[in-house]
Amino acid sequence: MAGTKTLTMIKPDAVRDGHIGAILNQINEAGFRISAMKLTQLSQADAEAFYAVHSERPFYGELVEFMTSGPIVAAILEKENAVEDFRKLIGATNPAEAAEGTIRARFAKSIGENAVHGSDSDENAEIEGDFHFAGREQF
Ligand code: GDP
C-alpha cells in the first residue's frame, strides 16, 4: 500500500519572501493533513546530516549554506500516496521545468533556491520526519 506520510520544508528563500501562508494553503487545498509543524533554523551540522546523501555533489556546499541561511518551516504531511502526490504538487527540482501552478513554479527562484523540500521515498519520509520531530510532536 502506498505510504501516507511525507516531510516538507518551506526553505529559507520562501520564508524570507513571505510565502509561508500561501504555500501552507496550497498544501491544505491539495488534501494533506499537517501532523507536525515548526518554524526552526538548521545548524551547519543539521543541514550536512540532512543532505548527507548529496555530500559528493558539486552543489553540496552551496546547498548547506543556503539551507542554514534563515528559518525554515518543517512539517509532516499525511495523505494516501503522500510522497508521490506531494512531489507532483511541488513540481520539478528546477523551477524552470516545474509544471504550471506547482509550488516551485509559483515560488521558487532557481534550482538551488527552490522554495520547498519533499521526501523522495516512504523510507526517507520516516527518517526525515524523525529528524525534525520527537514522537510527542507528531500527531
Ligand atoms: P529534490 O528532491 O527535487 O529536492 O532534488 P534533489 O534531491 O536532486 O536535490 C536536493 C536539493 O539540492 C534541491 O532541492 C536543491 O535545493 C539542491 N540542488 C539540486 N541541484 C542543484 C544544483 O544544481 N545547484 C544547486 N545550487 N542546488 C541544487
Backbone and ligand atoms as CSV (ligand in chain L), in Angstrom:
chain,resi,resn,atom,element,x,y,z
A,1,MET,N,N,0.845,-1.201,0.000
A,1,MET,CA,C,0.000,0.000,0.000
A,1,MET,C,C,0.881,1.252,0.000
A,2,ALA,N,N,0.444,2.253,-0.736
A,2,ALA,CA,C,1.224,3.494,-0.793
A,2,ALA,C,C,1.303,4.128,0.591
A,3,GLY,N,N,2.467,4.715,0.901
A,3,GLY,CA,C,2.673,5.326,2.216
A,3,GLY,C,C,1.812,6.556,2.398
A,4,THR,N,N,1.637,6.946,3.653
A,4,THR,CA,C,0.716,8.050,3.945
A,4,THR,C,C,1.426,9.303,4.449
A,5,LYS,N,N,2.757,9.268,4.475
A,5,LYS,CA,C,3.462,10.351,5.155
A,5,LYS,C,C,4.581,10.917,4.285
A,6,THR,N,N,4.760,12.251,4.320
A,6,THR,CA,C,5.937,12.860,3.696
A,6,THR,C,C,6.426,14.000,4.581
A,7,LEU,N,N,7.677,14.394,4.368
A,7,LEU,CA,C,8.246,15.505,5.147
A,7,LEU,C,C,8.506,16.649,4.187
A,8,THR,N,N,8.028,17.829,4.557
A,8,THR,CA,C,8.342,19.010,3.756
A,8,THR,C,C,9.110,20.028,4.578
A,9,MET,N,N,9.883,20.842,3.887
A,9,MET,CA,C,10.457,22.048,4.487
A,9,MET,C,C,10.124,23.196,3.544
A,10,ILE,N,N,9.572,24.267,4.096
A,10,ILE,CA,C,9.490,25.522,3.343
A,10,ILE,C,C,10.852,26.168,3.549
A,11,LYS,N,N,11.599,26.319,2.467
A,11,LYS,CA,C,13.025,26.664,2.557
A,11,LYS,C,C,13.235,28.159,2.841
A,12,PRO,N,N,14.480,28.545,3.223
A,12,PRO,CA,C,14.738,29.928,3.640
A,12,PRO,C,C,14.311,30.998,2.638
A,13,ASP,N,N,14.416,30.713,1.337
A,13,ASP,CA,C,14.019,31.720,0.339
A,13,ASP,C,C,12.534,32.036,0.447
A,14,ALA,N,N,11.710,30.994,0.536
A,14,ALA,CA,C,10.258,31.191,0.566
A,14,ALA,C,C,9.797,31.795,1.894
A,15,VAL,N,N,10.491,31.448,2.994
A,15,VAL,CA,C,10.162,32.065,4.282
A,15,VAL,C,C,10.505,33.555,4.232
A,16,ARG,N,N,11.724,33.875,3.727
A,16,ARG,CA,C,12.165,35.283,3.606
A,16,ARG,C,C,11.200,36.101,2.757
A,17,ASP,N,N,10.672,35.475,1.707
A,17,ASP,CA,C,9.804,36.198,0.769
A,17,ASP,C,C,8.346,36.265,1.231
A,18,GLY,N,N,8.050,35.706,2.409
A,18,GLY,CA,C,6.699,35.828,2.959
A,18,GLY,C,C,5.681,34.862,2.378
A,19,HIS,N,N,6.152,33.688,1.905
A,19,HIS,CA,C,5.239,32.758,1.241
A,19,HIS,C,C,4.743,31.611,2.122
A,20,ILE,N,N,5.022,31.647,3.435
A,20,ILE,CA,C,4.603,30.525,4.293
A,20,ILE,C,C,3.095,30.283,4.162
A,21,GLY,N,N,2.307,31.340,4.311
A,21,GLY,CA,C,0.849,31.189,4.307
A,21,GLY,C,C,0.329,30.635,2.987
A,22,ALA,N,N,0.815,31.197,1.877
A,22,ALA,CA,C,0.333,30.757,0.563
A,22,ALA,C,C,0.693,29.299,0.307
A,23,ILE,N,N,1.897,28.901,0.723
A,23,ILE,CA,C,2.324,27.511,0.481
A,23,ILE,C,C,1.517,26.555,1.361
A,24,LEU,N,N,1.325,26.907,2.636
A,24,LEU,CA,C,0.519,26.028,3.506
A,24,LEU,C,C,-0.915,25.924,2.988
A,25,ASN,N,N,-1.442,27.018,2.466
A,25,ASN,CA,C,-2.796,26.989,1.909
A,25,ASN,C,C,-2.874,26.030,0.724
A,26,GLN,N,N,-1.872,26.085,-0.160
A,26,GLN,CA,C,-1.876,25.190,-1.323
A,26,GLN,C,C,-1.760,23.727,-0.878
A,27,ILE,N,N,-0.982,23.487,0.185
A,27,ILE,CA,C,-0.832,22.128,0.723
A,27,ILE,C,C,-2.168,21.648,1.294
A,28,ASN,N,N,-2.849,22.519,2.041
A,28,ASN,CA,C,-4.165,22.150,2.597
A,28,ASN,C,C,-5.177,21.889,1.500
A,29,GLU,N,N,-5.221,22.758,0.504
A,29,GLU,CA,C,-6.201,22.621,-0.590
A,29,GLU,C,C,-5.985,21.317,-1.348
A,30,ALA,N,N,-4.731,20.829,-1.362
A,30,ALA,CA,C,-4.423,19.589,-2.071
A,30,ALA,C,C,-4.779,18.359,-1.232
A,31,GLY,N,N,-5.283,18.573,-0.022
A,31,GLY,CA,C,-5.803,17.443,0.760
A,31,GLY,C,C,-4.832,16.812,1.735
A,32,PHE,N,N,-3.728,17.488,2.016
A,32,PHE,CA,C,-2.780,16.951,3.007
A,32,PHE,C,C,-3.179,17.408,4.408
A,33,ARG,N,N,-3.014,16.494,5.379
A,33,ARG,CA,C,-3.214,16.836,6.785
A,33,ARG,C,C,-1.851,17.129,7.408
A,34,ILE,N,N,-1.728,18.229,8.147
A,34,ILE,CA,C,-0.464,18.557,8.815
A,34,ILE,C,C,-0.448,17.853,10.168
A,35,SER,N,N,0.479,16.909,10.349
A,35,SER,CA,C,0.500,16.152,11.604
A,35,SER,C,C,1.656,16.564,12.519
A,36,ALA,N,N,2.540,17.454,12.019
A,36,ALA,CA,C,3.612,18.045,12.832
A,36,ALA,C,C,4.072,19.293,12.095
A,37,MET,N,N,4.449,20.346,12.837
A,37,MET,CA,C,4.925,21.561,12.152
A,37,MET,C,C,5.717,22.449,13.114
A,38,LYS,N,N,6.788,23.062,12.586
A,38,LYS,CA,C,7.526,24.057,13.380
A,38,LYS,C,C,8.315,25.011,12.491
A,39,LEU,N,N,8.537,26.228,13.027
A,39,LEU,CA,C,9.472,27.188,12.434
A,39,LEU,C,C,10.790,26.968,13.166
A,40,THR,N,N,11.859,26.731,12.400
A,40,THR,CA,C,13.133,26.386,13.022
A,40,THR,C,C,14.268,26.819,12.093
A,41,GLN,N,N,15.501,26.720,12.554
A,41,GLN,CA,C,16.636,27.018,11.665
A,41,GLN,C,C,17.662,25.900,11.787
A,42,LEU,N,N,18.109,25.378,10.658
A,42,LEU,CA,C,19.085,24.294,10.653
A,42,LEU,C,C,20.473,24.836,10.978
A,43,SER,N,N,21.204,24.126,11.828
A,43,SER,CA,C,22.623,24.425,12.034
A,43,SER,C,C,23.400,23.827,10.863
A,44,GLN,N,N,24.684,24.182,10.782
A,44,GLN,CA,C,25.558,23.592,9.751
A,44,GLN,C,C,25.539,22.060,9.847
A,45,ALA,N,N,25.661,21.547,11.071
A,45,ALA,CA,C,25.686,20.084,11.259
A,45,ALA,C,C,24.348,19.458,10.868
A,46,ASP,N,N,23.237,20.138,11.206
A,46,ASP,CA,C,21.914,19.630,10.824
A,46,ASP,C,C,21.799,19.499,9.310
A,47,ALA,N,N,22.161,20.583,8.599
A,47,ALA,CA,C,21.997,20.594,7.141
A,47,ALA,C,C,22.928,19.566,6.497
A,48,GLU,N,N,24.148,19.445,7.011
A,48,GLU,CA,C,25.083,18.453,6.462
A,48,GLU,C,C,24.530,17.051,6.641
A,49,ALA,N,N,23.915,16.801,7.796
A,49,ALA,CA,C,23.364,15.464,8.051
A,49,ALA,C,C,22.126,15.213,7.192
A,50,PHE,N,N,21.253,16.208,7.118
A,50,PHE,CA,C,20.009,16.019,6.361
A,50,PHE,C,C,20.316,15.714,4.898
A,51,TYR,N,N,21.326,16.410,4.343
A,51,TYR,CA,C,21.651,16.248,2.919
A,51,TYR,C,C,22.900,15.389,2.697
A,52,ALA,N,N,23.224,14.524,3.658
A,52,ALA,CA,C,24.441,13.699,3.567
A,52,ALA,C,C,24.499,12.911,2.261
A,53,VAL,N,N,23.338,12.490,1.759
A,53,VAL,CA,C,23.286,11.712,0.521
A,53,VAL,C,C,23.857,12.505,-0.658
A,54,HIS,N,N,23.869,13.842,-0.552
A,54,HIS,CA,C,24.388,14.689,-1.633
A,54,HIS,C,C,25.822,15.161,-1.379
A,55,SER,N,N,26.506,14.586,-0.374
A,55,SER,CA,C,27.794,15.147,0.057
A,55,SER,C,C,28.869,15.137,-1.031
A,56,GLU,N,N,28.742,14.256,-2.013
A,56,GLU,CA,C,29.740,14.212,-3.093
A,56,GLU,C,C,29.369,15.099,-4.272
A,57,ARG,N,N,28.187,15.700,-4.228
A,57,ARG,CA,C,27.732,16.507,-5.376
A,57,ARG,C,C,28.385,17.888,-5.332
A,58,PRO,N,N,28.618,18.482,-6.505
A,58,PRO,CA,C,29.328,19.781,-6.549
A,58,PRO,C,C,28.567,20.915,-5.844
A,59,PHE,N,N,27.241,20.769,-5.716
A,59,PHE,CA,C,26.455,21.857,-5.123
A,59,PHE,C,C,26.248,21.694,-3.622
A,60,TYR,N,N,26.871,20.680,-3.008
A,60,TYR,CA,C,26.608,20.373,-1.589
A,60,TYR,C,C,26.900,21.568,-0.667
A,61,GLY,N,N,28.054,22.198,-0.868
A,61,GLY,CA,C,28.425,23.335,-0.010
A,61,GLY,C,C,27.422,24.472,-0.129
A,62,GLU,N,N,27.048,24.767,-1.366
A,62,GLU,CA,C,26.068,25.825,-1.631
A,62,GLU,C,C,24.716,25.475,-1.005
A,63,LEU,N,N,24.347,24.199,-1.098
A,63,LEU,CA,C,23.063,23.734,-0.556
A,63,LEU,C,C,23.037,23.890,0.971
A,64,VAL,N,N,24.124,23.490,1.626
A,64,VAL,CA,C,24.197,23.605,3.087
A,64,VAL,C,C,24.175,25.079,3.501
A,65,GLU,N,N,24.922,25.902,2.768
A,65,GLU,CA,C,24.960,27.342,3.084
A,65,GLU,C,C,23.563,27.953,2.948
A,66,PHE,N,N,22.875,27.608,1.864
A,66,PHE,CA,C,21.526,28.142,1.638
A,66,PHE,C,C,20.551,27.657,2.716
A,67,MET,N,N,20.588,26.363,3.015
A,67,MET,CA,C,19.595,25.807,3.945
A,67,MET,C,C,19.793,26.281,5.384
A,68,THR,N,N,20.988,26.812,5.691
A,68,THR,CA,C,21.231,27.342,7.033
A,68,THR,C,C,21.097,28.872,7.066
A,69,SER,N,N,20.715,29.484,5.951
A,69,SER,CA,C,20.763,30.952,5.825
A,69,SER,C,C,19.616,31.678,6.519
A,70,GLY,N,N,18.631,30.935,7.006
A,70,GLY,CA,C,17.497,31.568,7.679
A,70,GLY,C,C,16.521,30.507,8.129
A,71,PRO,N,N,15.430,30.949,8.789
A,71,PRO,CA,C,14.466,29.963,9.275
A,71,PRO,C,C,13.757,29.210,8.154
A,72,ILE,N,N,13.319,28.016,8.502
A,72,ILE,CA,C,12.515,27.177,7.607
A,72,ILE,C,C,11.259,26.756,8.375
A,73,VAL,N,N,10.250,26.297,7.647
A,73,VAL,CA,C,9.127,25.609,8.275
A,73,VAL,C,C,9.274,24.136,7.930
A,74,ALA,N,N,9.347,23.289,8.945
A,74,ALA,CA,C,9.358,21.839,8.730
A,74,ALA,C,C,7.980,21.311,9.075
A,75,ALA,N,N,7.482,20.356,8.291
A,75,ALA,CA,C,6.166,19.791,8.585
A,75,ALA,C,C,6.078,18.358,8.081
A,76,ILE,N,N,5.334,17.547,8.816
A,76,ILE,CA,C,4.968,16.208,8.346
A,76,ILE,C,C,3.559,16.307,7.780
A,77,LEU,N,N,3.395,15.792,6.570
A,77,LEU,CA,C,2.110,15.853,5.875
A,77,LEU,C,C,1.581,14.443,5.661
A,78,GLU,N,N,0.268,14.265,5.839
A,78,GLU,CA,C,-0.318,12.937,5.681
A,78,GLU,C,C,-1.439,12.943,4.647
A,79,LYS,N,N,-1.428,11.882,3.866
A,79,LYS,CA,C,-2.410,11.718,2.786
A,79,LYS,C,C,-2.089,10.372,2.158
A,80,GLU,N,N,-3.060,9.704,1.606
A,80,GLU,CA,C,-2.788,8.487,0.837
A,80,GLU,C,C,-1.799,8.829,-0.278
A,81,ASN,N,N,-0.785,7.985,-0.499
A,81,ASN,CA,C,0.188,8.211,-1.587
A,81,ASN,C,C,0.931,9.552,-1.432
A,82,ALA,N,N,1.283,9.874,-0.173
A,82,ALA,CA,C,1.774,11.210,0.163
A,82,ALA,C,C,3.049,11.609,-0.595
A,83,VAL,N,N,4.041,10.723,-0.655
A,83,VAL,CA,C,5.332,11.094,-1.257
A,83,VAL,C,C,5.142,11.488,-2.717
A,84,GLU,N,N,4.486,10.624,-3.472
A,84,GLU,CA,C,4.326,10.869,-4.908
A,84,GLU,C,C,3.414,12.075,-5.156
A,85,ASP,N,N,2.302,12.134,-4.431
A,85,ASP,CA,C,1.369,13.246,-4.655
A,85,ASP,C,C,1.996,14.588,-4.279
A,86,PHE,N,N,2.826,14.586,-3.222
A,86,PHE,CA,C,3.438,15.855,-2.828
A,86,PHE,C,C,4.495,16.284,-3.840
A,87,ARG,N,N,5.234,15.324,-4.380
A,87,ARG,CA,C,6.241,15.693,-5.391
A,87,ARG,C,C,5.568,16.249,-6.650
A,88,LYS,N,N,4.375,15.738,-6.952
A,88,LYS,CA,C,3.613,16.324,-8.069
A,88,LYS,C,C,3.187,17.753,-7.740
A,89,LEU,N,N,2.783,17.964,-6.498
A,89,LEU,CA,C,2.314,19.296,-6.084
A,89,LEU,C,C,3.454,20.324,-6.102
A,90,ILE,N,N,4.680,19.892,-5.758
A,90,ILE,CA,C,5.781,20.869,-5.713
A,90,ILE,C,C,6.425,21.074,-7.086
A,91,GLY,N,N,6.399,20.090,-7.968
A,91,GLY,CA,C,6.981,20.245,-9.299
A,91,GLY,C,C,8.460,19.909,-9.335
A,92,ALA,N,N,9.055,20.019,-10.511
A,92,ALA,CA,C,10.446,19.616,-10.742
A,92,ALA,C,C,11.419,20.436,-9.885
A,93,THR,N,N,12.585,19.827,-9.607
A,93,THR,CA,C,13.627,20.474,-8.805
A,93,THR,C,C,13.982,21.851,-9.366
A,94,ASN,N,N,14.128,21.925,-10.687
A,94,ASN,CA,C,14.428,23.191,-11.355
A,94,ASN,C,C,13.105,23.894,-11.686
A,95,PRO,N,N,12.840,25.051,-11.064
A,95,PRO,CA,C,11.536,25.696,-11.272
A,95,PRO,C,C,11.262,26.029,-12.736
A,96,ALA,N,N,12.316,26.177,-13.540
A,96,ALA,CA,C,12.119,26.450,-14.966
A,96,ALA,C,C,11.446,25.261,-15.651
A,97,GLU,N,N,11.577,24.081,-15.034
A,97,GLU,CA,C,10.974,22.868,-15.607
A,97,GLU,C,C,9.739,22.424,-14.841
A,98,ALA,N,N,9.361,23.164,-13.803
A,98,ALA,CA,C,8.219,22.755,-12.965
A,98,ALA,C,C,6.903,23.098,-13.663
A,99,ALA,N,N,5.949,22.170,-13.590
A,99,ALA,CA,C,4.654,22.375,-14.245
A,99,ALA,C,C,3.958,23.614,-13.679
A,100,GLU,N,N,3.200,24.268,-14.535
A,100,GLU,CA,C,2.471,25.484,-14.154
A,100,GLU,C,C,1.580,25.219,-12.942
A,101,GLY,N,N,1.574,26.156,-12.004
A,101,GLY,CA,C,0.700,26.021,-10.837
A,101,GLY,C,C,1.317,25.238,-9.694
A,102,THR,N,N,2.427,24.542,-9.938
A,102,THR,CA,C,3.084,23.824,-8.845
A,102,THR,C,C,3.741,24.835,-7.901
A,103,ILE,N,N,4.042,24.369,-6.682
A,103,ILE,CA,C,4.600,25.287,-5.680
A,103,ILE,C,C,5.931,25.866,-6.155
A,104,ARG,N,N,6.775,25.035,-6.750
A,104,ARG,CA,C,8.063,25.560,-7.218
A,104,ARG,C,C,7.880,26.503,-8.408
A,105,ALA,N,N,6.939,26.213,-9.301
A,105,ALA,CA,C,6.701,27.134,-10.421
A,105,ALA,C,C,6.239,28.487,-9.881
A,106,ARG,N,N,5.441,28.475,-8.824
A,106,ARG,CA,C,4.897,29.731,-8.289
A,106,ARG,C,C,5.916,30.513,-7.449
A,107,PHE,N,N,6.734,29.782,-6.658
A,107,PHE,CA,C,7.501,30.480,-5.624
A,107,PHE,C,C,9.022,30.323,-5.689
A,108,ALA,N,N,9.540,29.373,-6.481
A,108,ALA,CA,C,10.991,29.127,-6.456
A,108,ALA,C,C,11.727,30.090,-7.367
A,109,LYS,N,N,12.990,30.355,-7.009
A,109,LYS,CA,C,13.811,31.300,-7.763
A,109,LYS,C,C,14.767,30.595,-8.716
A,110,SER,N,N,15.272,29.430,-8.297
A,110,SER,CA,C,16.325,28.753,-9.058
A,110,SER,C,C,16.373,27.294,-8.629
A,111,ILE,N,N,17.228,26.507,-9.284
A,111,ILE,CA,C,17.347,25.079,-8.939
A,111,ILE,C,C,17.841,24.890,-7.503
A,112,GLY,N,N,18.604,25.838,-6.996
A,112,GLY,CA,C,19.101,25.749,-5.612
A,112,GLY,C,C,18.077,26.304,-4.634
A,113,GLU,N,N,17.619,27.516,-4.899
A,113,GLU,CA,C,16.664,28.196,-4.007
A,113,GLU,C,C,15.257,27.888,-4.519
A,114,ASN,N,N,14.806,26.656,-4.217
A,114,ASN,CA,C,13.592,26.178,-4.881
A,114,ASN,C,C,12.404,25.995,-3.933
A,115,ALA,N,N,12.334,26.832,-2.915
A,115,ALA,CA,C,11.117,27.066,-2.103
A,115,ALA,C,C,10.691,25.942,-1.153
A,116,VAL,N,N,10.749,24.697,-1.607
A,116,VAL,CA,C,10.247,23.605,-0.762
A,116,VAL,C,C,11.042,22.320,-0.953
A,117,HIS,N,N,11.015,21.508,0.094
A,117,HIS,CA,C,11.549,20.143,0.048
A,117,HIS,C,C,10.385,19.168,0.121
A,118,GLY,N,N,10.527,18.040,-0.534
A,118,GLY,CA,C,9.590,16.929,-0.360
A,118,GLY,C,C,10.360,15.626,-0.352
A,119,SER,N,N,10.048,14.728,0.583
A,119,SER,CA,C,10.750,13.432,0.668
A,119,SER,C,C,10.640,12.688,-0.661
A,120,ASP,N,N,11.661,11.845,-0.947
A,120,ASP,CA,C,11.643,11.127,-2.229
A,120,ASP,C,C,11.260,9.659,-2.104
A,121,SER,N,N,10.985,9.179,-0.883
A,121,SER,CA,C,10.539,7.784,-0.712
A,121,SER,C,C,9.852,7.667,0.649
A,122,ASP,N,N,9.066,6.602,0.799
A,122,ASP,CA,C,8.397,6.380,2.093
A,122,ASP,C,C,9.429,6.202,3.202
A,123,GLU,N,N,10.508,5.493,2.878
A,123,GLU,CA,C,11.554,5.246,3.882
A,123,GLU,C,C,12.186,6.573,4.330
A,124,ASN,N,N,12.509,7.435,3.367
A,124,ASN,CA,C,13.103,8.730,3.731
A,124,ASN,C,C,12.108,9.644,4.431
A,125,ALA,N,N,10.826,9.521,4.110
A,125,ALA,CA,C,9.812,10.325,4.801
A,125,ALA,C,C,9.836,10.018,6.304
A,126,GLU,N,N,9.963,8.744,6.644
A,126,GLU,CA,C,10.036,8.340,8.063
A,126,GLU,C,C,11.293,8.904,8.714
A,127,ILE,N,N,12.439,8.723,8.029
A,127,ILE,CA,C,13.724,9.180,8.582
A,127,ILE,C,C,13.712,10.704,8.753
A,128,GLU,N,N,13.233,11.411,7.735
A,128,GLU,CA,C,13.235,12.885,7.763
A,128,GLU,C,C,12.228,13.424,8.781
A,129,GLY,N,N,11.084,12.741,8.937
A,129,GLY,CA,C,10.099,13.153,9.951
A,129,GLY,C,C,10.705,13.044,11.340
A,130,ASP,N,N,11.397,11.938,11.584
A,130,ASP,CA,C,12.013,11.730,12.901
A,130,ASP,C,C,13.240,12.624,13.098
A,131,PHE,N,N,13.860,13.074,11.994
A,131,PHE,CA,C,14.984,14.022,12.087
A,131,PHE,C,C,14.501,15.342,12.706
A,132,HIS,N,N,13.324,15.783,12.290
A,132,HIS,CA,C,12.824,17.102,12.726
A,132,HIS,C,C,11.953,17.050,13.972
A,133,PHE,N,N,11.267,15.918,14.228
A,133,PHE,CA,C,10.245,15.912,15.269
A,133,PHE,C,C,10.393,14.735,16.226
A,134,ALA,N,N,10.322,15.046,17.527
A,134,ALA,CA,C,10.230,13.991,18.540
A,134,ALA,C,C,8.856,13.333,18.427
A,135,GLY,N,N,8.729,12.147,18.967
A,135,GLY,CA,C,7.457,11.430,18.907
A,135,GLY,C,C,6.303,12.255,19.462
A,136,ARG,N,N,6.548,12.992,20.565
A,136,ARG,CA,C,5.447,13.735,21.178
A,136,ARG,C,C,5.074,14.989,20.397
A,137,GLU,N,N,5.839,15.302,19.306
A,137,GLU,CA,C,5.488,16.446,18.450
A,137,GLU,C,C,4.748,15.995,17.192
A,138,GLN,N,N,4.508,14.679,17.065
A,138,GLN,CA,C,3.840,14.133,15.883
A,138,GLN,C,C,2.443,13.690,16.271
A,139,PHE,N,N,1.433,14.218,15.573
A,139,PHE,CA,C,0.030,13.998,15.976
A,139,PHE,C,C,-0.781,13.282,14.903
L,1,GDP,P1,P,14.628,17.420,-4.917
L,1,GDP,O1,O,14.375,16.019,-4.434
L,1,GDP,O2,O,13.687,17.847,-6.019
L,1,GDP,O3,O,14.674,18.437,-3.807
L,1,GDP,O4,O,16.069,17.437,-5.626
L,1,GDP,P2,P,17.461,16.706,-5.266
L,1,GDP,O5,O,17.267,15.640,-4.237
L,1,GDP,O6,O,18.077,16.333,-6.566
L,1,GDP,O7,O,18.351,17.881,-4.653
L,1,GDP,C1,C,18.165,18.314,-3.326
L,1,GDP,C2,C,18.255,19.813,-3.292
L,1,GDP,O8,O,19.566,20.215,-3.659
L,1,GDP,C3,C,17.347,20.550,-4.280
L,1,GDP,O9,O,16.012,20.692,-3.827
L,1,GDP,C4,C,18.053,21.888,-4.410
L,1,GDP,O10,O,17.766,22.752,-3.302
L,1,GDP,C5,C,19.521,21.469,-4.341
L,1,GDP,N1,N,20.079,21.305,-5.681
L,1,GDP,C6,C,19.841,20.309,-6.579
L,1,GDP,N2,N,20.539,20.500,-7.719
L,1,GDP,C7,C,21.231,21.659,-7.543
L,1,GDP,C8,C,22.155,22.399,-8.351
L,1,GDP,O11,O,22.456,22.028,-9.490
L,1,GDP,N3,N,22.672,23.546,-7.804
L,1,GDP,C9,C,22.342,23.971,-6.543
L,1,GDP,N4,N,22.897,25.105,-6.069
L,1,GDP,N5,N,21.497,23.293,-5.747
L,1,GDP,C10,C,20.941,22.163,-6.240
